[in-house]
């Protein structure tokens, strides 16, 4: 592990000297473990009882049954277990203005491309109402990296660290019309009536309780569609969180990210093209860490103050907490 981290730091230093287009922290991959909100793992439910309560409310999909059953092995036999639920810090998302700027890894390869730069909705751009970011999605199994609970069957992310997705090479990410190929239902939800329904989701998201039935809403962050790097310009830090959540939904639609919450996932993860917003929490870690996570859609007035430091260069990194419900025995 030390050798791998050493290579990351070395590459970061070389890249900074060679290009220097984005400003990142070469030790960010280690700093993430120090700044992570460990309390955001809670609440932990065992047999339907919240044994450890946290500062954030649980997902409405929490299992309230004392026992569970799973095929073992299917189809003739079953096993009986105890439902366990918690939020696992297992993914990381970069949201970057500079293409190939890996803020979460502390590596700067932005000089490899002079195109695909993000845009900010201001007087210097053609569209003053839209902001665009690229994004990177990492498998970041915190528990495995620090050696915690590695033998537990309820730790779903045990495949090691990996860069799992980069939008710079995805033609659907920077074109709203082309992106509609994987979300044609956007035509049904981009109207004033459905947007009015998002008011209820916006209110609920302030208490970190986004409404899963309103899957086309991102609370105070606007409409979930299109599933691209574009978002309505509001607060620039809040815009980055909006794009991070769009990537989560997009990866669900592309079956890259699987559902691990609710009764349907007790015996294992499964594809789910419509996301469960309440199953995710985001914690801003770069350029300046926020002490806690927030649910999808919480207004930036609560958590974005003094977060977009000049040193970050409009590039951000979020730790993604993913709700896990499993049948342990």
Backbone bond lengths (Angstrom), bond angles and torsions (degrees), N, CA, C in turn:
res aa  C-N    CA-C-N  psi(-1)  N-CA   C-N-CA  omega(-1)  CA-C   N-CA-C  phi
1 X - - - 1.470 - - 1.528 110.19 -
2 X 1.356 117.35 -41.03 1.458 121.13 -179.17 1.523 110.84 -63.86
3 X 1.357 116.17 -37.77 1.458 119.42 -179.76 1.523 110.85 -66.85
4 X 1.331 116.36 -40.32 1.458 120.71 179.28 1.520 110.53 -62.70
5 X 1.344 116.82 -45.62 1.461 120.58 179.30 1.522 111.18 -64.12
6 X 1.329 115.53 -35.84 1.456 119.46 177.94 1.518 112.15 -63.30
7 X 1.332 115.90 -39.47 1.464 120.55 177.72 1.525 110.67 -64.52
8 X 1.360 116.27 -42.27 1.467 120.57 178.58 1.529 110.51 -58.93
9 X 1.335 116.73 -47.06 1.461 120.54 -178.59 1.524 111.07 -63.65
10 X 1.351 115.86 -41.75 1.467 120.09 179.83 1.525 111.13 -62.06
11 X 1.359 116.57 -46.87 1.462 120.51 179.01 1.516 111.75 -62.45
12 X 1.340 115.17 -37.15 1.464 119.04 179.74 1.517 111.48 -64.20
13 X 1.326 116.83 -43.54 1.458 120.70 -179.55 1.517 111.56 -65.08
14 X 1.355 116.21 -41.66 1.456 120.24 179.07 1.531 110.59 -64.48
15 X 1.350 115.20 -43.43 1.462 119.46 -178.74 1.523 111.65 -65.42
16 X 1.331 116.13 -37.11 1.466 119.44 178.57 1.521 110.63 -62.29
17 X 1.337 116.32 -41.99 1.452 120.11 -179.30 1.525 111.13 -68.42
18 X 1.344 115.83 -35.17 1.456 120.06 -174.72 1.526 112.28 -78.10
19 X 1.314 117.58 -37.61 1.455 119.22 -171.46 1.535 112.38 -119.84
20 X 1.332 117.07 -61.54 1.448 120.76 176.14 1.508 115.41 67.95
21 X 1.344 118.19 25.57 1.458 120.17 -178.74 1.516 112.25 -81.80
22 X 1.325 117.73 -35.28 1.457 120.52 176.52 1.518 108.42 -115.60
23 X 1.301 115.47 147.16 1.463 120.29 -177.98 1.518 108.59 -104.14
24 X 1.329 116.68 116.70 1.460 121.47 -176.83 1.537 109.42 -133.42
25 X 1.319 115.43 173.25 1.464 122.05 178.92 1.522 108.66 -102.85
26 X 1.340 119.95 115.45 1.463 121.59 -177.29 1.522 113.70 -59.96
27 X 1.321 117.62 -20.18 1.469 120.38 -179.21 1.527 112.02 -103.59
28 X 1.332 117.54 18.52 1.461 120.62 -174.09 1.522 112.56 -60.31
29 X 1.332 118.28 -34.57 1.463 120.07 -178.09 1.533 111.20 -63.24
30 X 1.335 117.33 -28.84 1.461 121.35 175.11 1.524 111.08 -85.54
31 X 1.319 116.08 -37.42 1.457 120.77 -179.15 1.527 111.39 -62.88
32 X 1.326 116.21 -28.72 1.458 120.40 178.38 1.519 111.19 -58.15
33 X 1.327 117.08 -42.70 1.462 120.83 -179.60 1.526 111.22 -66.44
34 X 1.324 117.13 -31.92 1.460 120.34 -179.98 1.521 112.20 -76.80
35 X 1.340 116.66 -35.72 1.462 121.10 -175.58 1.526 113.62 -92.70
36 X 1.316 117.07 -6.30 1.458 119.91 -176.59 1.519 111.99 -61.85
37 X 1.324 116.18 142.45 1.463 121.77 177.14 1.530 108.86 -82.44
38 X 1.332 116.24 95.06 1.466 119.97 -178.22 1.527 110.94 -68.08
39 X 1.305 116.95 -26.96 1.462 120.30 179.15 1.532 112.10 -69.90
40 X 1.356 116.33 -17.70 1.467 120.39 -178.34 1.523 112.51 -75.97
41 X 1.332 117.14 -5.59 1.465 120.91 173.56 1.529 110.14 -69.60
42 X 1.310 115.81 -28.50 1.472 121.96 -176.03 1.530 111.22 -84.15
43 X 1.327 118.11 159.67 1.467 127.52 6.76 1.525 112.98 -78.54
44 X 1.339 115.00 153.39 1.458 121.94 173.15 1.518 108.18 -107.44
45 X 1.325 115.39 122.28 1.461 121.39 178.84 1.520 109.94 -106.28
46 X 1.309 116.75 132.28 1.466 122.13 175.47 1.518 107.62 -129.02
47 X 1.328 115.63 124.68 1.467 121.88 -179.04 1.527 111.09 56.49
48 X 1.337 115.87 36.02 1.453 120.17 177.64 1.512 115.28 79.89
49 X 1.341 117.70 4.59 1.465 122.00 -178.26 1.529 109.30 -113.82
50 X 1.337 119.23 126.83 1.467 120.50 176.59 1.536 110.73 -72.88
51 X 1.329 116.61 97.01 1.469 121.06 -175.64 1.524 111.71 -78.72
52 X 1.340 117.42 -29.09 1.463 121.51 175.80 1.518 107.51 -132.51
53 X 1.320 116.87 116.48 1.453 121.16 -179.83 1.529 109.93 -93.71
54 X 1.309 115.74 144.43 1.453 121.10 179.17 1.513 111.91 -111.85
55 X 1.321 115.06 -172.53 1.463 120.54 -179.53 1.524 112.01 -81.16
56 X 1.341 117.22 -13.78 1.459 121.51 179.96 1.524 109.58 -112.42
57 X 1.319 115.30 149.25 1.463 120.13 -179.19 1.520 110.48 -73.04
58 X 1.329 114.76 156.53 1.456 120.42 -178.49 1.522 110.74 -77.96
59 X 1.320 115.30 164.90 1.450 121.04 175.55 1.522 110.07 -69.83
60 X 1.335 118.82 143.52 1.472 120.39 177.74 1.525 112.84 -65.35
61 X 1.336 117.29 -11.56 1.461 120.31 178.08 1.526 112.52 -85.45
62 X 1.351 117.62 3.01 1.464 121.41 -176.52 1.527 111.20 -54.62
63 X 1.319 115.59 139.22 1.464 121.79 -178.28 1.526 109.49 -80.97
64 X 1.327 116.96 129.05 1.461 121.77 -178.89 1.531 112.14 -112.52
65 X 1.307 117.39 20.92 1.467 121.53 -179.87 1.529 110.23 -100.09
66 X 1.351 119.00 144.97 1.465 121.14 -179.65 1.521 113.62 -77.77
67 X 1.330 118.60 -19.95 1.461 121.44 -179.91 1.521 109.85 -136.20
68 X 1.328 115.77 163.61 1.457 121.98 176.66 1.521 108.40 -147.68
69 X 1.300 116.96 160.46 1.460 121.81 178.81 1.517 109.55 -131.12
70 X 1.342 115.47 147.61 1.455 121.50 178.42 1.526 109.14 -141.79
71 X 1.330 118.07 149.17 1.466 120.87 173.75 1.524 110.06 -61.69
72 X 1.344 116.23 133.18 1.465 118.49 -178.38 1.525 111.19 -163.88
73 X 1.320 119.86 94.80 1.476 124.44 -15.13 1.509 109.83 -83.60
74 X 1.321 117.90 155.05 1.459 120.07 178.69 1.540 109.42 -73.20
75 X 1.347 118.27 157.22 1.465 126.28 1.43 1.526 113.59 -99.09
76 X 1.342 118.43 -3.77 1.466 119.74 -169.70 1.515 113.85 -87.01
77 X 1.320 118.12 -32.95 1.456 120.78 -170.44 1.529 111.36 -114.05
78 X 1.303 115.53 156.70 1.459 121.59 176.49 1.519 108.88 -134.02
79 X 1.294 116.70 160.00 1.461 122.20 173.24 1.516 108.16 -121.23
80 X 1.297 116.23 150.78 1.461 122.49 178.31 1.520 108.36 -106.55
81 X 1.308 116.13 134.79 1.452 120.08 -179.14 1.520 112.18 -142.05
82 X 1.324 114.65 -169.73 1.462 122.95 179.91 1.526 108.48 -117.76
83 X 1.333 118.55 126.36 1.471 119.91 178.89 1.526 111.58 -68.79
84 X 1.320 114.78 133.65 1.467 122.62 178.46 1.525 107.50 -126.92
85 X 1.318 117.09 135.73 1.457 121.11 179.48 1.517 112.06 -137.03
86 X 1.324 116.55 140.33 1.471 122.70 178.10 1.525 108.13 -166.31
87 X 1.327 117.56 174.65 1.460 122.48 177.32 1.529 108.63 -105.33
88 X 1.326 115.56 118.74 1.461 120.83 -176.67 1.532 110.86 -97.71
89 X 1.347 118.56 125.51 1.466 121.19 174.48 1.528 108.55 -79.33
90 X 1.317 116.64 95.41 1.462 119.97 -169.89 1.523 114.40 -131.40
91 X 1.325 117.97 -1.53 1.459 121.22 179.94 1.529 109.55 -136.99
92 X 1.303 116.19 157.58 1.462 122.19 177.47 1.524 108.22 -138.94
93 X 1.321 116.56 142.32 1.468 121.31 -176.66 1.527 109.84 -131.20
94 X 1.325 115.87 124.04 1.466 121.47 168.62 1.509 109.09 -88.48
95 X 1.319 116.69 140.40 1.463 122.16 170.32 1.520 105.26 -126.56
96 X 1.327 116.91 110.23 1.458 119.28 -166.06 1.522 113.13 -129.20
97 X 1.330 114.40 138.59 1.454 121.40 173.11 1.519 109.99 -73.85
98 X 1.345 116.33 -38.91 1.460 121.79 -178.47 1.523 109.73 -92.40
99 X 1.332 116.49 120.08 1.459 120.80 -179.91 1.526 110.40 -58.26
100 X 1.329 116.02 138.88 1.464 123.79 178.83 1.531 112.51 65.01
101 X 1.308 116.07 27.53 1.468 121.04 173.39 1.527 107.14 -98.13
102 X 1.327 117.47 106.89 1.453 122.45 -174.38 1.531 109.17 -94.69
103 X 1.329 115.61 80.67 1.459 120.61 -175.82 1.525 111.82 -63.35
104 X 1.332 117.39 -36.04 1.455 120.29 -178.57 1.506 113.71 -69.85
105 X 1.331 116.88 -26.73 1.461 121.71 178.35 1.519 112.02 -94.37
106 X 1.323 116.61 -16.48 1.457 119.76 -175.73 1.513 111.88 75.04
107 X 1.343 117.11 31.50 1.464 122.00 -178.35 1.523 108.92 -123.14
108 X 1.317 115.93 134.35 1.458 121.93 -176.93 1.523 110.05 -112.86
109 X 1.330 116.04 105.08 1.451 121.93 173.05 1.527 110.65 -115.62
110 X 1.315 116.87 21.35 1.462 120.03 -174.97 1.518 112.24 -65.75
111 X 1.323 118.33 -20.71 1.452 120.45 178.53 1.511 113.72 -72.43
112 X 1.332 117.06 -8.74 1.460 120.28 179.81 1.518 112.04 -72.87
113 X 1.321 117.40 -16.27 1.459 120.17 -177.76 1.521 109.59 -141.72
114 X 1.319 115.81 133.60 1.463 120.34 175.97 1.527 110.93 -99.85
115 X 1.332 116.97 3.85 1.463 122.21 179.48 1.510 109.74 -114.10
116 X 1.308 116.78 179.94 1.462 124.13 175.45 1.528 113.07 63.57
117 X 1.320 117.66 21.56 1.450 119.26 176.50 1.522 109.88 -69.83
118 X 1.317 115.60 149.77 1.449 119.81 178.08 1.519 111.04 -70.18
119 X 1.314 115.22 164.52 1.457 120.79 178.43 1.510 109.31 -129.75
120 X 1.305 115.23 151.85 1.453 121.55 -179.86 1.514 108.76 -120.40
121 X 1.328 116.25 134.18 1.455 120.38 -177.70 1.515 111.91 -74.04
122 X 1.316 117.09 89.61 1.461 120.98 177.85 1.529 109.14 -145.65
123 X 1.299 115.66 -168.04 1.464 120.09 -174.29 1.524 112.86 -66.42
124 X 1.325 118.05 -16.92 1.453 121.26 -177.42 1.525 112.78 -91.03
125 X 1.314 118.28 0.04 1.461 121.43 -179.84 1.517 109.55 -117.85
126 X 1.337 115.21 159.75 1.462 120.32 -179.64 1.516 111.50 -68.44
127 X 1.332 116.18 -37.28 1.463 120.48 -179.28 1.519 108.73 -108.84
128 X 1.333 116.21 109.94 1.455 120.69 -176.20 1.520 112.95 -81.37
129 X 1.329 117.77 -4.45 1.463 120.34 -175.01 1.518 113.30 -110.03
130 X 1.338 118.90 -2.62 1.452 120.97 -176.44 1.520 110.84 -124.42
131 X 1.328 115.43 142.68 1.457 122.85 175.80 1.529 107.82 -122.99
132 X 1.329 116.68 142.06 1.464 121.34 -178.86 1.526 110.64 -127.30
133 X 1.336 116.08 135.17 1.451 123.34 174.67 1.524 109.87 -130.81
134 X 1.313 116.50 153.54 1.455 122.27 162.08 1.526 108.24 -90.05
135 X 1.324 116.86 169.90 1.462 119.79 -177.59 1.525 110.59 -151.88
136 X 1.324 114.94 153.52 1.465 122.21 174.66 1.526 108.70 -127.76
137 X 1.295 115.50 143.79 1.468 121.94 -177.49 1.531 108.32 -121.31
138 X 1.345 115.93 121.15 1.460 121.21 -178.97 1.528 111.23 -112.32
139 X 1.322 115.35 143.14 1.460 119.74 162.30 1.523 105.39 -80.76
140 X 1.306 117.62 116.31 1.464 121.92 -173.45 1.530 108.60 -132.24
141 X 1.343 118.41 76.69 1.469 121.77 -175.00 1.533 111.64 -76.68
142 X 1.320 115.65 89.64 1.467 120.86 -174.78 1.533 111.22 -57.63
143 X 1.322 117.29 -45.01 1.463 119.77 -177.63 1.524 111.22 -60.62
144 X 1.329 117.02 -39.19 1.455 119.76 178.50 1.528 111.18 -69.56
145 X 1.330 117.30 -38.66 1.463 120.67 -178.18 1.525 112.06 -64.66
146 X 1.338 116.33 -34.44 1.466 119.31 -179.16 1.523 112.22 -99.55
147 X 1.324 117.39 2.88 1.459 121.17 175.57 1.507 114.89 75.99
148 X 1.344 117.85 28.58 1.462 121.07 179.98 1.530 110.52 -102.62
149 X 1.312 116.85 136.22 1.463 123.90 171.27 1.528 113.00 54.84
150 X 1.346 117.78 29.72 1.460 119.62 -174.23 1.525 112.16 -69.54
151 X 1.338 117.88 -19.18 1.456 120.60 179.49 1.517 112.92 -95.45
152 X 1.324 117.17 0.07 1.456 120.08 -177.95 1.516 110.74 -81.06
153 X 1.328 116.88 134.88 1.454 120.59 178.50 1.522 111.78 -72.12
154 X 1.332 117.09 -10.56 1.458 120.52 -179.62 1.514 112.74 -89.69
155 X 1.335 118.20 -3.38 1.458 121.33 173.84 1.522 106.42 -90.38
156 X 1.331 115.50 106.05 1.463 119.58 -172.03 1.527 112.91 -82.23
157 X 1.327 117.91 -26.28 1.468 120.22 -174.89 1.523 110.08 -99.09
158 X 1.315 116.68 89.17 1.463 121.61 -178.85 1.523 111.37 -126.90
159 X 1.334 117.11 29.09 1.455 120.88 -176.42 1.522 112.74 -98.80
160 X 1.316 117.92 2.43 1.446 120.58 -179.26 1.517 112.74 88.44
161 X 1.323 115.54 167.12 1.463 121.85 -178.20 1.526 110.04 -70.12
162 X 1.349 115.40 141.38 1.458 118.81 -179.30 1.523 109.61 -159.54
163 X 1.329 116.70 144.41 1.464 121.97 169.40 1.521 105.94 -87.46
164 X 1.317 116.57 104.52 1.462 120.74 -168.84 1.521 114.19 -93.78
165 X 1.339 118.55 -20.63 1.464 119.29 -176.35 1.520 109.78 -159.38
166 X 1.341 116.13 138.07 1.460 122.77 177.12 1.522 108.24 -133.86
167 X 1.318 117.06 122.49 1.465 119.51 -176.36 1.524 112.93 -76.29
168 X 1.332 118.17 -16.08 1.466 119.72 179.59 1.529 111.77 -60.87
169 X 1.325 117.28 -24.56 1.463 120.61 -179.19 1.531 111.55 -106.81
170 X 1.327 116.72 14.01 1.458 122.15 -179.78 1.527 109.23 -107.87
171 X 1.336 118.52 109.03 1.479 119.75 -177.71 1.519 113.40 -67.98
172 X 1.332 118.97 -15.15 1.456 121.60 179.82 1.525 112.93 -82.34
173 X 1.339 117.15 -11.23 1.462 120.58 -171.35 1.524 112.93 -81.80
174 X 1.320 118.03 -34.56 1.469 119.69 -174.24 1.520 113.07 -105.94
175 X 1.336 117.41 15.11 1.455 121.42 179.15 1.526 108.20 -136.40
176 X 1.338 116.88 108.34 1.469 120.45 -176.71 1.523 112.05 -62.00
177 X 1.330 117.25 -38.20 1.461 120.11 -178.99 1.518 110.92 -68.92
178 X 1.325 117.09 -42.58 1.462 120.77 179.42 1.527 110.83 -69.29
179 X 1.327 116.27 -34.34 1.458 120.51 178.72 1.513 113.14 -64.44
180 X 1.330 117.19 -21.83 1.467 121.10 179.17 1.521 112.11 -65.62
181 X 1.327 117.78 -11.38 1.464 120.67 177.40 1.525 111.72 -61.16
182 X 1.344 117.06 -31.89 1.462 119.44 -178.99 1.523 112.19 -102.63
183 X 1.332 117.60 -5.25 1.462 120.11 175.51 1.526 111.07 -140.19
184 X 1.341 116.83 63.20 1.476 120.13 -178.85 1.521 113.54 -62.68
185 X 1.353 116.84 -19.87 1.466 119.37 179.51 1.523 112.23 -68.72
186 X 1.320 117.53 -8.17 1.467 120.71 177.33 1.524 110.97 -57.30
187 X 1.333 117.32 -28.57 1.463 120.80 178.82 1.523 111.81 -63.73
188 X 1.336 116.65 -25.41 1.462 120.73 -178.49 1.523 112.56 -83.55
189 X 1.346 116.43 -23.19 1.470 119.41 -171.40 1.519 113.85 -112.33
190 X 1.311 117.47 2.88 1.455 119.80 178.13 1.514 111.96 -97.16
191 X 1.313 117.20 55.72 1.460 120.76 -179.71 1.529 109.23 -139.06
192 X 1.343 118.13 164.02 1.473 121.08 -175.58 1.523 114.25 -59.62
193 X 1.328 117.80 -32.65 1.464 119.59 -177.03 1.522 111.19 -68.12
194 X 1.330 116.92 -49.66 1.464 119.72 179.82 1.526 111.06 -68.16
195 X 1.331 116.57 -32.62 1.464 118.80 177.37 1.526 111.52 -67.86
196 X 1.324 117.57 -31.31 1.469 120.51 176.52 1.534 110.45 -63.92
197 X 1.335 116.58 -33.95 1.464 120.39 178.47 1.522 111.40 -64.49
198 X 1.329 116.50 -23.56 1.463 120.45 -179.12 1.529 112.33 -69.92
199 X 1.334 116.78 -13.20 1.465 119.56 177.68 1.530 110.10 -61.48
200 X 1.335 116.05 -41.58 1.468 120.16 178.85 1.519 110.67 -63.55
201 X 1.334 116.61 -40.50 1.465 120.13 178.63 1.518 111.06 -66.80
202 X 1.333 116.34 -36.62 1.459 120.66 178.93 1.526 111.09 -63.29
203 X 1.328 116.38 -42.29 1.466 120.51 178.46 1.527 110.57 -64.83
204 X 1.330 117.13 -46.12 1.457 120.97 -178.29 1.524 111.93 -65.36
205 X 1.328 117.28 -33.67 1.465 120.68 -177.23 1.520 112.43 -68.78
206 X 1.339 118.07 -20.53 1.461 119.84 178.19 1.530 110.91 -65.92
207 X 1.329 116.31 -25.50 1.464 121.43 175.41 1.517 110.97 -99.51
208 X 1.353 116.18 18.05 1.466 122.29 -179.53 1.520 112.10 58.84
209 X 1.338 116.24 37.54 1.465 121.73 177.47 1.531 109.94 -128.50
210 X 1.334 118.65 63.75 1.460 120.13 179.82 1.526 111.02 -60.11
211 X 1.315 116.19 150.06 1.463 122.06 -174.73 1.525 109.65 -92.93
212 X 1.324 116.35 110.15 1.466 121.03 -177.51 1.528 113.99 -61.00
213 X 1.343 120.32 -36.35 1.469 118.61 178.77 1.527 113.45 -60.76
214 X 1.335 117.58 -26.80 1.466 121.25 177.19 1.525 108.47 -91.82
215 X 1.335 116.27 64.43 1.457 121.71 -172.84 1.523 113.09 -67.80
216 X 1.339 117.89 -17.87 1.455 121.07 -179.99 1.527 112.35 -85.30
217 X 1.319 117.58 3.29 1.468 121.94 -179.13 1.524 110.76 -112.02
218 X 1.333 114.98 149.73 1.464 121.87 172.96 1.529 109.63 -121.56
219 X 1.313 116.27 42.64 1.458 120.06 178.57 1.507 112.03 58.65
220 X 1.334 116.09 -130.27 1.464 121.39 -179.99 1.524 112.84 -72.48
221 X 1.327 117.10 -6.21 1.464 120.84 -177.89 1.522 112.87 -89.15
222 X 1.326 117.90 -2.27 1.454 120.60 175.06 1.515 113.64 102.32
223 X 1.311 115.19 -162.90 1.458 122.47 -179.02 1.526 110.00 -74.16
224 X 1.326 116.93 141.85 1.467 120.76 -178.63 1.524 112.33 -71.89
225 X 1.313 117.30 -21.26 1.459 121.14 -179.15 1.527 110.05 -99.40
226 X 1.336 116.66 146.63 1.462 128.96 2.34 1.525 111.66 -81.15
227 X 1.338 116.25 161.36 1.464 121.17 -179.30 1.524 109.42 -86.69
228 X 1.323 114.62 67.46 1.469 121.68 -178.62 1.521 108.78 -134.80
229 X 1.332 115.63 -173.57 1.454 120.53 -179.95 1.507 114.27 -83.98
230 X 1.318 118.12 6.39 1.462 121.92 179.85 1.521 110.85 -94.11
231 X 1.318 116.43 144.63 1.459 121.39 177.80 1.519 108.97 -151.53
232 X 1.320 116.39 159.93 1.461 120.38 177.54 1.518 110.26 -67.47
233 X 1.325 116.71 131.86 1.451 120.75 -178.05 1.531 110.63 -70.99
234 X 1.306 114.80 121.89 1.480 121.92 176.81 1.524 107.22 -131.93
235 X 1.296 116.36 -107.51 1.450 123.84 169.02 1.527 106.62 -93.36
236 X 1.344 117.67 132.31 1.469 119.70 -171.97 1.530 111.98 -62.58
237 X 1.327 118.46 -35.03 1.460 120.69 177.49 1.533 109.62 -69.27
238 X 1.323 116.01 -42.52 1.463 120.22 176.63 1.527 110.92 -62.92
239 X 1.339 116.42 -36.08 1.466 120.05 176.26 1.523 110.93 -58.70
240 X 1.324 116.67 -40.26 1.465 119.95 -179.06 1.526 111.22 -65.31
241 X 1.333 117.25 -38.45 1.466 120.49 177.14 1.521 110.42 -66.59
242 X 1.326 117.02 -37.19 1.456 121.47 177.44 1.525 110.85 -60.92
243 X 1.326 116.82 -43.11 1.461 120.89 179.29 1.529 110.51 -68.37
244 X 1.340 117.40 -37.53 1.465 120.08 177.13 1.529 110.76 -60.28
245 X 1.335 116.51 -41.29 1.461 119.44 179.07 1.531 111.07 -69.98
246 X 1.321 117.73 -33.48 1.462 120.46 175.27 1.520 110.98 -62.12
247 X 1.331 115.91 -38.14 1.462 119.37 178.00 1.525 110.84 -65.93
248 X 1.336 117.03 -39.23 1.466 120.05 177.15 1.523 110.71 -58.85
249 X 1.335 116.52 -47.14 1.462 120.81 179.35 1.535 110.42 -63.84
250 X 1.312 116.54 -44.01 1.474 121.08 -179.20 1.524 111.11 -60.71
251 X 1.322 117.54 -41.25 1.464 120.74 -179.80 1.524 111.23 -68.87
252 X 1.339 116.57 -31.83 1.464 118.73 171.74 1.524 110.26 -63.24
253 X 1.332 116.74 -44.59 1.458 120.90 -178.05 1.530 111.00 -63.60
254 X 1.330 117.19 -34.76 1.457 121.22 -179.16 1.527 112.55 -88.83
255 X 1.341 116.56 4.83 1.477 123.43 177.03 1.524 112.49 63.65
256 X 1.337 115.78 24.84 1.465 120.55 173.15 1.527 109.92 -84.07
257 X 1.322 116.48 -40.37 1.456 123.64 178.31 1.523 108.61 -104.45
258 X 1.340 116.53 124.32 1.456 121.56 -175.99 1.529 110.18 -105.88
259 X 1.328 114.69 156.33 1.456 120.94 -179.31 1.526 110.95 -78.51
260 X 1.339 116.14 136.24 1.464 121.46 177.86 1.522 111.40 -127.14
261 X 1.348 117.55 12.14 1.462 121.60 -177.38 1.521 110.61 -116.38
262 X 1.333 116.09 156.86 1.461 125.59 177.12 1.529 111.11 84.47
263 X 1.326 115.78 173.44 1.463 121.82 -176.89 1.520 112.45 -60.13
264 X 1.319 116.66 -33.05 1.459 120.10 -177.30 1.524 112.99 -65.55
265 X 1.345 117.24 -18.98 1.463 121.20 -177.34 1.527 113.09 -106.58
266 X 1.321 117.55 8.41 1.465 120.14 -178.15 1.521 112.63 -58.57
267 X 1.317 116.98 -35.88 1.461 120.59 -176.26 1.523 113.01 -98.28
268 X 1.316 117.55 2.66 1.455 121.09 179.04 1.510 111.67 150.80
269 X 1.323 116.58 156.78 1.456 121.24 178.95 1.526 110.74 -66.83
270 X 1.329 115.93 155.22 1.450 120.32 179.30 1.523 109.60 -149.27
271 X 1.339 118.30 155.55 1.471 120.89 179.05 1.522 110.97 -63.14
272 X 1.338 115.73 142.75 1.458 121.64 177.58 1.524 107.78 -149.25
273 X 1.335 118.28 100.70 1.466 120.35 -175.38 1.522 114.58 -70.72
274 X 1.349 117.90 -18.29 1.464 121.35 174.54 1.529 107.40 -106.97
275 X 1.331 116.63 120.06 1.460 119.51 -172.42 1.514 113.53 -71.10
276 X 1.343 115.67 156.81 1.457 123.37 167.74 1.525 106.74 -103.45
277 X 1.314 116.98 101.45 1.466 120.84 -175.55 1.517 112.32 -60.43
278 X 1.327 116.29 -36.62 1.464 120.08 -176.52 1.521 112.53 -67.82
279 X 1.329 117.49 -10.38 1.459 121.15 -178.81 1.523 112.38 -86.33
280 X 1.352 117.72 4.34 1.464 120.21 -175.57 1.530 111.86 -132.02
281 X 1.314 113.57 146.15 1.463 122.78 172.41 1.521 108.04 -133.33
282 X 1.328 116.31 143.95 1.454 122.27 178.59 1.520 109.96 -117.74
283 X 1.326 116.36 134.70 1.464 120.95 173.45 1.519 109.19 -121.81
284 X 1.314 117.30 120.64 1.460 121.83 176.75 1.529 109.56 -70.18
285 X 1.345 116.86 127.02 1.465 121.34 -178.72 1.527 113.20 -119.23
286 X 1.322 117.94 -22.35 1.459 121.32 -179.75 1.522 108.37 -142.38
287 X 1.337 118.78 138.74 1.466 128.15 10.03 1.532 115.18 -80.83
288 X 1.329 117.28 -19.57 1.459 120.31 177.49 1.511 108.08 -134.92
289 X 1.327 115.35 124.14 1.459 119.91 -174.46 1.516 112.16 -69.08
290 X 1.340 115.48 137.70 1.456 121.47 171.26 1.530 107.17 -91.67
291 X 1.326 118.91 139.77 1.476 119.86 -172.35 1.519 114.93 -67.09
292 X 1.321 117.94 -17.63 1.453 119.26 -177.92 1.522 109.74 -140.16
293 X 1.313 116.12 170.21 1.468 121.68 177.77 1.519 109.77 -92.18
294 X 1.330 115.26 168.31 1.464 119.67 175.73 1.520 108.60 -135.67
295 X 1.313 115.99 153.59 1.445 121.06 175.91 1.514 111.07 -74.96
296 X 1.324 115.97 165.66 1.459 121.10 179.22 1.529 109.82 -61.58
297 X 1.325 116.32 122.47 1.457 121.26 172.72 1.512 116.47 99.71
298 X 1.332 118.65 2.90 1.463 119.20 -179.08 1.525 109.82 -71.90
299 X 1.316 117.26 133.31 1.449 121.60 -174.71 1.527 112.67 -58.92
300 X 1.324 115.23 142.44 1.454 120.43 179.47 1.511 113.78 -67.27
301 X 1.327 118.48 -15.59 1.462 120.58 177.28 1.520 111.52 -59.56
302 X 1.324 116.62 -23.66 1.463 121.37 -177.00 1.530 112.27 -85.45
303 X 1.338 117.69 -35.56 1.469 118.85 -167.36 1.535 116.42 -130.91
304 X 1.337 119.89 -2.67 1.469 119.53 -173.11 1.528 114.83 -95.83
305 X 1.321 118.25 -5.87 1.465 120.33 -175.09 1.533 112.16 -58.25
306 X 1.338 115.46 128.35 1.465 122.72 175.31 1.534 112.35 59.71
307 X 1.331 117.70 32.58 1.466 120.72 -178.36 1.531 113.40 -101.93
308 X 1.326 118.26 -25.48 1.470 119.85 -179.19 1.520 109.23 -94.07
309 X 1.310 116.39 77.03 1.459 121.54 -178.31 1.525 110.83 -71.18
310 X 1.335 117.78 149.56 1.473 120.00 177.83 1.520 112.58 -57.11
311 X 1.335 116.61 -30.40 1.467 120.24 -178.77 1.519 112.17 -65.85
312 X 1.328 117.46 -23.88 1.462 120.17 -178.71 1.514 113.90 -80.50
313 X 1.299 117.20 -22.54 1.457 120.23 177.96 1.505 114.51 64.43
314 X 1.337 117.89 34.02 1.472 122.08 179.44 1.525 112.43 64.22
315 X 1.325 117.42 28.72 1.460 122.93 174.63 1.526 108.12 -117.62
316 X 1.337 117.14 137.25 1.459 121.47 -170.92 1.529 111.07 -132.05
317 X 1.326 114.57 158.24 1.459 120.52 173.71 1.520 109.59 -138.03
318 X 1.331 115.45 136.26 1.464 122.39 -179.76 1.523 109.92 -124.08
319 X 1.321 115.48 141.80 1.456 121.13 169.58 1.516 107.53 -93.67
320 X 1.331 116.46 131.36 1.461 121.88 -177.11 1.520 109.90 -103.22
321 X 1.340 115.53 119.74 1.469 121.79 174.63 1.529 107.54 -93.96
322 X 1.326 116.03 125.93 1.463 122.07 -174.26 1.519 109.48 -115.44
323 X 1.340 116.50 124.89 1.458 120.29 -179.02 1.530 110.49 -66.70
324 X 1.329 115.02 131.51 1.458 121.91 178.01 1.520 109.35 -120.91
325 X 1.299 115.83 124.55 1.468 122.31 169.99 1.521 106.85 -117.71
326 X 1.325 116.74 126.93 1.463 119.33 -178.87 1.522 110.82 -141.78
327 X 1.324 114.33 161.63 1.450 121.96 179.62 1.526 107.68 -104.40
328 X 1.314 116.55 97.26 1.482 121.93 -175.86 1.524 110.21 -90.22
329 X 1.335 114.20 151.34 1.479 118.14 176.50 1.528 109.14 -148.04
